Amino acid sequence: MTEPPKKITDDPYGAAILIRRLVTEQGMAYWRRYLAAFALMAVSAAATATSAYLLGEVINQAYVDRNVRGIFMLSTVVLAIFVAKGAATYGHSVILSQISNAILANNQRRLFAKLMSESIGYFSQRHSSEFLARLTAGATSVTQVLSLLINAVGRDLLSLIALVTVMVMQDPYMSLFGALVAPPAMIVLRKLVKRIKGLAHSQFHGTADIMETMQESLQGIRTVKAFTLEQTMRERIDASITAVEQTNNKMARVSNRASPLMETLGGFAIAGGLMYGGYRVVAMGATPGQFFSFLTAFLLAYEPAKRLARLNIELNSSLIGARKLLEIVDSPASEPDDSDKPALQLTDARVELRDVTFAYRPDEPVLKRMSFIAEPGRMTALVGPSGGGKSTVLALLLRLYEVTDGDILIDGQSISGVSRTSLRRQMSYVGQDVYLFRATIRENIAFGRPGATEDEIVAAAKAACAHDFITGFPLGYDTPVGEHGTQLSGGQRQRIAVARALIKDAPIILLDEATAALDSESEKQVQEAIEHLCRNRTTIVIAHRLHTIMHADAILVVENGEIVERGRHDDLLRSGGRYASFFRLQHRETAPLTLAPLSASA
């Protein structure tokens, strides 16, 4: 049984559908400004056609009538026409540029807003360079498509119509020579479009690969240098660049294959027009002005006609980027807006996990019916081997992922039933890998609570034991931290992160191995800062260094997604189970221990 023929509407990102969407959804918002641009384009087209028509009159006045006054008057009119054309061209070019800039900015905002509505899982499946490519190339392609359409209709088509009108007025029979160019040109160009689409896809993905290698090499420059991977990274990016170069060369060859045909056909048409027009002047008594006017109009019409003939190729090339942008914008958000849900109302900040099961991939559970309660104002510590599911607990509390089964409650309210924004505002998070934005120290601390005063920022820094080293910098709180905070040491970054968490003043604190990567001196300073942060707050802390949580109110040993032991430090040591073996192992490795543990009030 044969399949029914595909309809043009079967592909939601087909050329026709995409063009209609871009025009109706984005172009129509600026229809008044487009109308003004069209009017100016019409003036420019009329000026071009009028100048071609008047050239014939000038020739007749000079060589037939020998009228100097007529030549002077026509020359003045031509000057006025070109001044008007210049002003009109300037006007519509500025208007179209402003529209393009507005559409570009709007699409960049739309894409970024869409990315901010996606879950952590969405990003874990893709490389960030892909989004950068879609943000730049995709948003730019939308403006290119609309500009191509507007210029094709407003500039090229109007100019072509006006010039063809002059040609027909001067000699309708000779105008047929120009029409002979169109059919063979359309046949060739139609065959090139499919080839262009495939090359444009390869071009986009190749560019994304270059950005990926560049980004990874620069962000991991310490690792690249330490492992002498410079040549390896050069080879990787060289392979991507070579692939894109080859694709661009193929694109250049394919997209320009029409040029020799167009030029040849145009040559035949011009040669035929010259022969026929010259014959009419010599043998049939036609005026030379009529012949020159026709020839000028024909030559002026050749460029807009050629651009219109290539329009399909250029549109399909640009539509690839527009498609890549809209694929992201159109996809349903993996973390949809839930601002209509009630806000989390805290009384005691009591956190409870009730039979929570979670899996990143089907049939591979990371947490298995986990249950525990983090009591208000107390510290609950999660310890155990790596990969047991401890960090996943914090991610679920922040609703970076949704539980597969079971429930998480805060003061009796299921966190899935409240808005994410209200939930996350009640929590402060400090992780092992601190992320600082490329800004000043002041700005990074203030990200914890936008609008914080200078006094509040300084107070948070002092409580985080960061004020002294901050004021030791020549620029103080205005010191730039560099990309990812690379201009600060690990301990300094951690204390800035603690200050950012302190200024947020959230009742629930989440700490994910906040001192694991620090030396002993830095760890002592960060631990002192964390004491201030956790005081009288519900705290859930993940720790590998067990001496940092010896005075926690509850210690939970997590293995393979389950809690295998729970209790206080002394009780767990006396029981001689998994915690005791972990502690004895670390105590032998690090003895004598001299660092002060967190106080019981923490």
C-alpha positions as CSV (number, residue, x, y, z in Angstrom):
1,M,0.0,0.0,0.0
2,T,1.5,3.3,-1.1
3,E,1.9,6.1,1.4
4,P,-0.2,9.2,0.9
5,P,1.8,12.1,-0.5
6,K,3.2,14.4,2.2
7,K,1.5,17.7,2.7
8,I,3.3,21.0,3.2
9,T,1.9,21.2,6.7
10,D,3.2,17.8,7.8
11,D,6.5,19.3,8.9
12,P,5.9,21.9,11.6
13,Y,9.3,23.4,10.8
14,G,9.0,23.2,7.1
15,A,10.0,26.3,5.1
16,A,6.5,27.5,4.3
17,I,5.3,27.0,7.9
18,L,8.4,28.6,9.4
19,I,8.1,31.7,7.1
20,R,4.4,32.1,8.0
21,R,5.1,31.8,11.7
22,L,8.0,34.3,11.6
23,V,5.9,36.8,9.6
24,T,2.7,36.5,11.7
25,E,4.3,36.0,15.2
26,Q,7.2,38.4,14.9
27,G,7.0,40.6,11.9
28,M,3.4,41.7,12.3
29,A,4.2,43.3,15.7
30,Y,6.1,46.0,13.7
31,W,3.7,46.3,10.8
32,R,3.5,50.1,11.1
33,R,7.2,50.5,10.9
34,Y,7.3,48.0,8.0
35,L,4.7,50.0,6.2
36,A,6.8,53.2,6.6
37,A,9.8,51.2,5.2
38,F,7.7,49.9,2.3
39,A,6.6,53.4,1.4
40,L,10.3,54.6,1.4
41,M,11.2,51.5,-0.7
42,A,8.5,52.4,-3.2
43,V,10.0,55.9,-3.4
44,S,13.4,54.4,-4.1
45,A,12.0,52.0,-6.7
46,A,10.1,54.8,-8.4
47,A,13.2,57.0,-8.4
48,T,15.3,54.2,-10.0
49,A,12.7,53.6,-12.7
50,T,12.2,57.3,-13.4
51,S,15.9,57.9,-13.8
52,A,16.0,55.1,-16.4
53,Y,13.1,56.6,-18.2
54,L,14.5,60.1,-18.2
55,L,17.9,58.9,-19.5
56,G,16.1,58.3,-22.8
57,E,14.7,61.8,-22.8
58,V,18.2,63.2,-22.1
59,I,19.6,61.3,-25.1
60,N,16.8,62.6,-27.3
61,Q,17.2,66.2,-26.1
62,A,20.9,66.0,-26.8
63,Y,21.2,64.0,-30.0
64,V,17.9,64.4,-31.7
65,D,16.4,67.8,-30.6
66,R,19.8,69.4,-29.6
67,N,17.9,71.3,-26.9
68,V,20.4,72.6,-24.2
69,R,17.6,74.1,-22.0
70,G,15.8,70.7,-22.0
71,I,19.0,68.9,-21.1
72,F,19.6,71.3,-18.2
73,M,16.0,70.9,-16.9
74,L,16.2,67.1,-17.1
75,S,19.6,67.0,-15.4
76,T,18.1,69.0,-12.5
77,V,15.2,66.6,-12.3
78,V,17.6,63.6,-12.3
79,L,19.6,65.2,-9.5
80,A,16.4,65.7,-7.4
81,I,15.4,62.2,-8.1
82,F,18.7,60.8,-6.8
83,V,18.7,63.0,-3.7
84,A,15.2,61.7,-3.0
85,K,16.3,58.1,-3.6
86,G,19.3,58.5,-1.3
87,A,17.1,59.9,1.5
88,A,14.5,57.1,1.0
89,T,17.2,54.4,1.0
90,Y,18.7,55.8,4.2
91,G,15.3,55.9,5.8
92,H,14.1,52.4,5.0
93,S,17.6,50.9,5.8
94,V,17.5,52.5,9.3
95,I,14.0,51.4,10.0
96,L,14.6,47.8,8.9
97,S,17.8,47.7,11.0
98,Q,15.9,49.0,14.1
99,I,13.2,46.3,13.5
100,S,15.8,43.6,13.1
101,N,17.6,44.7,16.3
102,A,14.4,44.6,18.2
103,I,13.4,41.2,16.9
104,L,17.0,39.9,17.6
105,A,16.9,41.2,21.2
106,N,13.4,39.8,21.7
107,N,14.3,36.3,20.5
108,Q,17.5,36.3,22.7
109,R,15.3,37.2,25.7
110,R,12.7,34.5,24.8
111,L,15.4,31.8,24.5
112,F,17.1,32.7,27.7
113,A,13.8,32.9,29.6
114,K,12.9,29.4,28.2
115,L,16.2,28.0,29.3
116,M,15.6,29.4,32.8
117,S,12.3,27.4,32.9
118,E,14.1,24.1,32.3
119,S,15.1,21.6,34.9
120,I,18.6,20.4,35.8
121,G,17.9,17.1,34.0
122,Y,17.3,19.0,30.8
123,F,20.7,20.5,30.8
124,S,22.5,17.3,31.8
125,Q,21.6,15.8,28.5
126,R,23.1,18.7,26.4
127,H,26.2,20.7,26.1
128,S,26.0,24.4,27.0
129,S,27.7,25.4,23.7
130,E,24.6,24.1,21.8
131,F,22.5,26.7,23.6
132,L,25.0,29.4,22.9
133,A,24.9,28.5,19.2
134,R,21.1,28.6,19.2
135,L,21.1,31.9,21.1
136,T,23.5,33.6,18.6
137,A,23.0,31.9,15.2
138,G,19.3,31.1,15.7
139,A,18.2,34.5,16.9
140,T,20.2,36.2,14.1
141,S,18.7,33.8,11.5
142,V,15.2,35.0,12.4
143,T,16.1,38.6,11.6
144,Q,17.9,37.5,8.4
145,V,14.7,35.7,7.2
146,L,12.5,38.6,7.8
147,S,15.0,41.0,6.3
148,L,15.3,38.9,3.2
149,L,11.5,38.8,2.8
150,I,11.0,42.5,3.3
151,N,13.9,43.5,1.0
152,A,12.8,41.0,-1.6
153,V,9.2,42.3,-1.7
154,G,9.9,46.0,-0.9
155,R,13.1,46.7,-2.6
156,D,13.7,44.1,-5.3
157,L,10.2,43.3,-6.4
158,L,9.0,46.9,-6.4
159,S,12.2,48.0,-8.3
160,L,11.7,45.1,-10.8
161,I,8.1,46.0,-11.4
162,A,8.9,49.7,-11.9
163,L,11.8,49.0,-14.3
164,V,9.8,46.3,-16.2
165,T,7.1,48.9,-16.6
166,V,9.6,51.3,-18.2
167,M,10.9,48.5,-20.5
168,V,7.4,47.7,-21.6
169,M,6.6,51.4,-22.2
170,Q,9.7,51.8,-24.3
171,D,9.4,48.5,-26.3
172,P,7.1,45.6,-25.3
173,Y,8.6,43.2,-27.8
174,M,12.1,43.7,-26.7
175,S,11.0,43.1,-23.1
176,L,10.3,39.5,-24.0
177,F,14.1,38.9,-24.1
178,G,14.3,39.5,-20.4
179,A,11.4,37.0,-19.7
180,L,13.3,34.2,-21.4
181,V,15.8,34.1,-18.6
182,A,13.3,33.1,-15.8
183,P,12.2,29.5,-16.6
184,P,15.6,27.8,-16.9
185,A,16.9,29.7,-13.9
186,M,14.0,28.6,-11.7
187,I,14.6,24.9,-12.7
188,V,18.2,25.0,-11.7
189,L,17.6,27.0,-8.5
190,R,14.9,24.6,-7.3
191,K,17.3,21.6,-7.5
192,L,19.9,23.5,-5.4
193,V,17.6,24.2,-2.4
194,K,17.5,20.6,-1.1
195,R,21.3,20.5,-1.1
196,I,21.5,23.8,0.7
197,K,19.3,22.6,3.5
198,G,21.6,19.6,4.3
199,L,24.7,21.7,4.2
200,A,23.2,24.4,6.5
201,H,22.4,21.7,9.1
202,S,26.0,20.5,9.0
203,Q,27.2,24.1,9.2
204,F,25.2,24.8,12.4
205,H,26.3,21.6,14.2
206,G,29.9,22.1,13.2
207,T,29.9,25.6,14.6
208,A,28.4,24.2,17.8
209,D,31.2,21.7,18.0
210,I,33.8,24.4,17.7
211,M,32.2,26.4,20.5
212,E,32.0,23.3,22.6
213,T,35.7,22.5,22.3
214,M,36.6,26.2,22.8
215,Q,34.5,26.5,25.9
216,E,35.7,23.2,27.5
217,S,39.4,24.1,26.8
218,L,39.1,27.5,28.4
219,Q,37.0,26.5,31.4
220,G,39.3,23.5,32.0
221,I,42.5,25.3,31.2
222,R,44.1,24.2,34.5
223,T,43.5,20.6,33.6
224,V,44.6,21.2,30.0
225,K,47.9,22.6,31.2
226,A,48.4,20.1,34.0
227,F,48.0,17.1,31.7
228,T,49.7,18.8,28.7
229,L,46.6,18.4,26.6
230,E,47.3,21.5,24.5
231,Q,48.0,19.5,21.4
232,T,45.0,17.2,22.0
233,M,42.7,20.1,22.3
234,R,44.2,21.7,19.2
235,E,43.6,18.5,17.3
236,R,40.0,18.4,18.5
237,I,39.2,21.9,17.5
238,D,41.2,21.6,14.3
239,A,39.0,18.7,13.2
240,S,35.9,20.7,13.9
241,I,37.1,23.8,12.2
242,T,38.2,21.7,9.2
243,A,34.8,20.1,9.0
244,V,33.1,23.5,9.1
245,E,35.5,24.9,6.5
246,Q,34.8,22.1,4.1
247,T,31.1,22.5,4.7
248,N,31.4,26.3,4.1
249,N,33.3,25.6,0.9
250,K,30.6,23.2,-0.3
251,M,28.0,25.7,0.6
252,A,29.8,28.4,-1.4
253,R,30.1,26.1,-4.4
254,V,26.4,25.0,-4.3
255,S,24.9,28.4,-3.6
256,N,26.9,30.0,-6.3
257,R,26.3,27.4,-9.0
258,A,23.4,29.5,-10.2
259,S,25.6,32.5,-10.9
260,P,27.3,31.2,-14.2
261,L,23.8,30.2,-15.5
262,M,22.3,33.6,-14.5
263,E,25.1,35.5,-16.1
264,T,25.0,33.5,-19.3
265,L,21.3,33.8,-19.7
266,G,21.5,37.5,-18.8
267,G,24.2,37.9,-21.4
268,F,22.0,36.2,-24.1
269,A,19.1,38.5,-23.1
270,I,21.2,41.7,-23.2
271,A,22.9,40.7,-26.5
272,G,19.6,40.0,-28.0
273,G,18.2,43.3,-26.7
274,L,21.2,45.2,-28.1
275,M,20.8,43.5,-31.5
276,Y,17.1,44.1,-31.8
277,G,17.2,47.6,-30.3
278,G,20.1,48.6,-32.5
279,Y,18.3,47.2,-35.5
280,R,15.2,49.3,-34.7
281,V,17.2,52.5,-34.3
282,V,19.1,52.0,-37.6
283,A,16.5,50.3,-39.8
284,M,13.1,51.2,-38.3
285,G,13.6,54.8,-37.3
286,A,13.2,54.4,-33.5
287,T,14.8,57.1,-31.4
288,P,18.1,56.4,-29.7
289,G,16.6,57.7,-26.4
290,Q,14.0,55.0,-26.5
291,F,16.8,52.4,-27.0
292,F,19.0,53.8,-24.2
293,S,16.1,54.1,-21.8
294,F,15.1,50.5,-22.4
295,L,18.7,49.3,-22.0
296,T,19.3,51.2,-18.8
297,A,16.1,49.8,-17.3
298,F,17.1,46.3,-18.3
299,L,20.5,46.6,-16.8
300,L,19.1,48.1,-13.6
301,A,16.5,45.4,-13.4
302,Y,19.1,42.6,-13.7
303,E,20.4,42.8,-10.1
304,P,17.0,42.8,-8.3
305,A,15.9,39.9,-10.6
306,K,19.0,37.9,-9.8
307,R,18.5,38.5,-6.0
308,L,14.9,37.4,-6.3
309,A,16.0,34.3,-8.2
310,R,18.4,33.4,-5.3
311,L,15.9,34.2,-2.6
312,N,14.8,30.6,-2.1
313,I,18.4,29.5,-1.6
314,E,19.2,32.2,0.9
315,L,15.9,31.7,2.8
316,N,16.4,28.0,3.2
317,S,19.9,28.6,4.5
318,S,18.7,31.1,7.1
319,L,15.7,29.0,8.1
320,I,17.9,26.3,9.6
321,G,19.0,28.7,12.3
322,A,15.5,29.9,12.9
323,R,14.3,26.3,13.2
324,K,17.0,25.6,15.8
325,L,15.8,28.5,17.8
326,L,12.1,27.7,17.6
327,E,12.7,24.0,18.5
328,I,13.9,25.1,21.9
329,V,11.3,27.9,22.4
330,D,8.4,25.6,21.3
331,S,9.3,22.6,23.5
332,P,7.3,22.3,26.7
333,A,9.2,23.5,29.7
334,S,10.6,20.8,31.8
335,E,10.2,23.0,34.9
336,P,6.9,24.9,34.0
337,D,5.8,28.0,35.8
338,D,3.9,27.1,39.0
339,S,3.5,30.5,40.4
340,D,-0.3,29.8,40.7
341,K,0.5,27.3,43.4
342,P,0.3,28.5,47.1
343,A,3.5,29.8,48.7
344,L,5.3,27.7,51.3
345,Q,4.3,28.9,54.8
346,L,7.0,28.1,57.4
347,T,6.4,27.9,61.1
348,D,9.2,25.6,62.5
349,A,11.0,24.6,59.2
350,R,10.6,20.9,60.0
351,V,11.8,18.8,57.0
352,E,10.5,15.3,56.4
353,L,11.3,12.7,53.7
354,R,8.5,10.1,53.6
355,D,9.3,6.9,51.6
356,V,11.1,8.8,48.9
357,T,12.1,6.9,45.8
358,F,14.0,8.6,42.9
359,A,15.8,7.5,39.7
360,Y,17.6,9.5,37.2
361,R,17.1,6.7,34.7
362,P,14.2,4.2,34.6
363,D,14.8,1.0,36.6
364,E,18.0,2.5,38.2
365,P,16.8,3.9,41.6
366,V,19.2,6.2,43.4
367,L,17.0,6.6,46.5
368,K,14.9,3.6,47.8
369,R,11.9,4.5,50.0
370,M,14.1,6.8,52.1
371,S,12.5,8.4,55.2
372,F,13.9,10.7,57.8
373,I,13.0,13.9,59.7
374,A,15.3,17.0,60.0
375,E,14.2,18.6,63.2
376,P,13.7,22.4,63.4
377,G,16.8,24.4,64.4
378,R,19.0,21.3,64.5
379,M,21.6,19.8,62.3
380,T,21.0,16.5,60.4
381,A,24.1,15.0,58.7
382,L,24.2,12.6,55.8
383,V,27.4,10.5,55.6
384,G,28.4,7.5,53.6
385,P,30.3,6.4,50.5
386,S,30.2,8.4,47.3
387,G,27.3,7.5,44.9
388,G,25.0,6.6,47.8
389,G,22.4,9.3,47.0
390,K,23.3,12.0,49.5
391,S,23.6,14.9,47.0
392,T,20.4,13.7,45.4
393,V,18.5,14.4,48.6
394,L,19.5,18.0,48.5
395,A,18.6,18.3,44.8
396,L,15.1,16.9,45.6
397,L,14.7,19.3,48.5
398,L,15.4,22.2,46.1
399,R,13.1,20.5,43.6
400,L,15.8,20.5,41.0
401,Y,14.3,17.1,40.3
402,E,10.9,15.7,41.2
403,V,10.6,12.6,43.4
404,T,9.6,9.4,41.6
405,D,7.6,8.1,44.5
406,G,6.9,9.2,48.1
407,D,6.8,12.8,49.3
408,I,8.9,15.5,50.9
409,L,7.2,17.7,53.4
410,I,8.2,20.9,55.2
411,D,6.0,21.8,58.2
412,G,3.5,19.3,56.9
413,Q,3.3,20.9,53.4
414,S,4.2,18.8,50.4
415,I,6.8,20.7,48.5
416,S,5.3,19.5,45.2
417,G,2.2,21.4,46.1
418,V,3.9,24.8,46.6
419,S,5.6,27.1,44.2
420,R,9.3,26.4,43.5
421,T,10.1,30.1,44.0
422,S,8.6,30.2,47.5
423,L,10.3,26.9,48.4
424,R,13.8,27.9,47.2
425,R,13.5,31.3,48.9
426,Q,13.4,29.5,52.2
427,M,16.6,27.6,51.6
428,S,20.3,28.6,51.4
429,Y,22.7,26.2,49.6
430,V,26.4,26.0,49.8
431,G,28.2,23.3,47.8
432,Q,31.7,22.0,47.4
433,D,32.1,23.4,44.0
434,V,31.2,27.1,44.7
435,Y,30.0,29.0,41.7
436,L,30.8,32.7,41.7
437,F,29.6,35.0,38.9
438,R,32.0,37.1,36.9
439,A,31.3,40.2,39.0
440,T,32.7,41.9,42.1
441,I,32.8,40.4,45.5
442,R,30.0,42.8,46.6
443,E,27.8,41.7,43.8
444,N,28.4,38.0,44.4
445,I,27.4,38.4,48.1
446,A,24.4,40.5,47.1
447,F,23.1,37.8,44.8
448,G,21.9,36.1,48.0
449,R,19.4,38.9,48.4
450,P,19.1,41.4,45.6
451,G,18.7,45.0,46.9
452,A,20.8,44.3,50.1
453,T,22.3,47.4,51.6
454,E,26.1,48.0,52.0
455,D,25.8,47.4,55.8
456,E,24.1,44.1,55.3
457,I,26.7,42.9,52.8
458,V,29.5,43.9,55.1
459,A,27.8,42.2,58.1
460,A,27.3,39.0,56.1
461,A,31.0,39.1,55.1
462,K,32.1,39.6,58.7
463,A,29.9,36.7,59.9
464,A,31.4,34.5,57.1
465,C,34.9,35.4,58.3
466,A,35.5,37.0,54.9
467,H,35.7,40.7,55.7
468,D,39.4,40.8,56.6
469,F,40.6,39.2,53.4
470,I,38.2,41.3,51.3
471,T,39.4,44.6,52.8
472,G,43.0,43.4,52.2
473,F,42.4,43.7,48.4
474,P,43.2,47.1,46.9
475,L,39.7,47.4,45.6
476,G,38.0,45.8,48.7
477,Y,34.5,44.8,48.0
478,D,34.8,46.1,44.4
479,T,37.4,43.4,43.6
480,P,36.5,41.3,40.5
481,V,36.4,37.6,41.3
482,G,37.1,36.5,37.6
483,E,35.3,33.8,35.7
484,H,34.0,31.2,38.2
485,G,35.9,33.1,40.9
486,T,39.3,32.0,39.7
487,Q,41.0,35.1,41.1
488,L,40.2,33.9,44.7
489,S,41.5,30.9,46.6
490,G,39.3,27.9,47.3
491,G,38.8,29.0,51.0
492,Q,38.0,32.6,49.9
493,R,35.4,31.4,47.4
494,Q,33.8,29.2,50.0
495,R,33.5,32.1,52.5
496,I,32.0,34.3,49.8
497,A,29.5,31.5,49.2
498,V,28.7,31.4,52.9
499,A,28.3,35.2,53.1
500,R,25.9,34.9,50.1
501,A,23.9,32.2,52.0
502,L,24.0,34.3,55.2
503,I,22.6,37.4,53.6
504,K,19.7,35.4,52.3
505,D,18.7,34.7,55.9
506,A,16.9,31.5,55.0
507,P,15.5,29.2,57.8
508,I,16.7,26.0,56.0
509,I,20.4,25.4,55.2
510,L,21.7,22.8,52.8
511,L,25.5,22.1,52.8
512,D,27.0,19.7,50.3
513,E,30.6,18.9,51.4
514,A,31.3,22.6,51.8
515,T,34.8,22.0,53.2
516,A,35.8,18.8,51.4
517,A,38.3,20.5,49.0
518,L,40.0,22.8,51.5
519,D,43.2,22.6,53.4
520,S,43.1,22.5,57.2
521,E,43.6,26.2,57.8
522,S,41.0,27.2,55.2
523,E,38.6,24.5,56.5
524,K,38.9,25.9,60.0
525,Q,37.9,29.4,58.8
526,V,35.1,28.1,56.6
527,Q,33.8,25.9,59.5
528,E,33.7,29.0,61.7
529,A,31.7,30.8,59.0
530,I,29.3,27.8,58.7
531,E,28.7,27.9,62.5
532,H,27.3,31.4,62.1
533,L,25.2,30.3,59.1
534,C,23.7,27.3,60.7
535,R,22.9,28.7,64.2
536,N,19.2,28.2,65.1
537,R,18.4,27.0,61.5
538,T,17.3,23.6,60.2
539,T,20.4,22.3,58.6
540,I,21.0,19.3,56.4
541,V,24.7,18.7,55.8
542,I,26.6,16.2,53.6
543,A,30.1,15.5,54.9
544,H,32.9,13.1,54.1
545,R,35.1,14.5,56.8
546,L,33.3,13.1,59.8
547,H,35.0,15.2,62.4
548,T,33.1,18.2,61.0
549,I,29.7,16.7,62.0
550,M,30.6,15.0,65.3
551,H,28.2,17.2,67.2
552,A,25.3,17.0,64.7
553,D,22.0,16.3,66.3
554,A,21.3,13.4,64.0
555,I,23.7,11.4,61.7
556,L,22.3,9.3,58.9
557,V,24.5,6.8,57.2
558,V,23.4,6.5,53.5
559,E,24.5,3.6,51.3
560,N,23.0,2.5,48.0
561,G,20.0,4.9,48.4
562,E,19.0,3.7,51.8
563,I,19.6,4.8,55.4
564,V,21.5,1.9,57.0
565,E,22.3,3.6,60.4
566,R,21.0,6.6,62.3
567,G,21.8,8.3,65.6
568,R,24.2,10.6,67.3
569,H,28.0,10.4,67.0
570,D,28.7,8.7,70.3
571,D,25.8,6.2,69.9
572,L,26.9,5.2,66.4
573,L,30.5,4.7,67.6
574,R,29.3,2.5,70.4
575,S,27.2,0.4,68.0
576,G,30.3,-0.5,66.0
577,G,28.6,-0.4,62.7
578,R,29.3,1.3,59.3
579,Y,29.7,4.8,60.8
580,A,32.2,3.5,63.4
581,S,34.3,1.9,60.7
582,F,34.3,5.1,58.6
583,F,35.3,7.2,61.6
584,R,38.1,4.9,62.7
585,L,39.5,4.8,59.2
586,Q,39.5,8.6,58.9
587,H,40.8,9.0,62.4
588,R,43.8,6.8,61.6
589,E,44.4,8.8,58.4
590,T,44.1,12.3,59.9
591,A,45.1,11.9,63.6
592,P,45.8,13.9,65.6
593,L,42.6,15.9,65.0
594,T,42.9,19.4,66.1
595,L,40.1,21.2,64.3
596,A,37.2,22.4,66.4
597,P,33.9,20.6,65.5
598,L,30.7,22.5,65.1
599,S,29.0,23.5,68.3
600,A,25.9,21.6,69.5
601,S,23.8,24.7,69.0
602,A,24.6,24.5,65.3
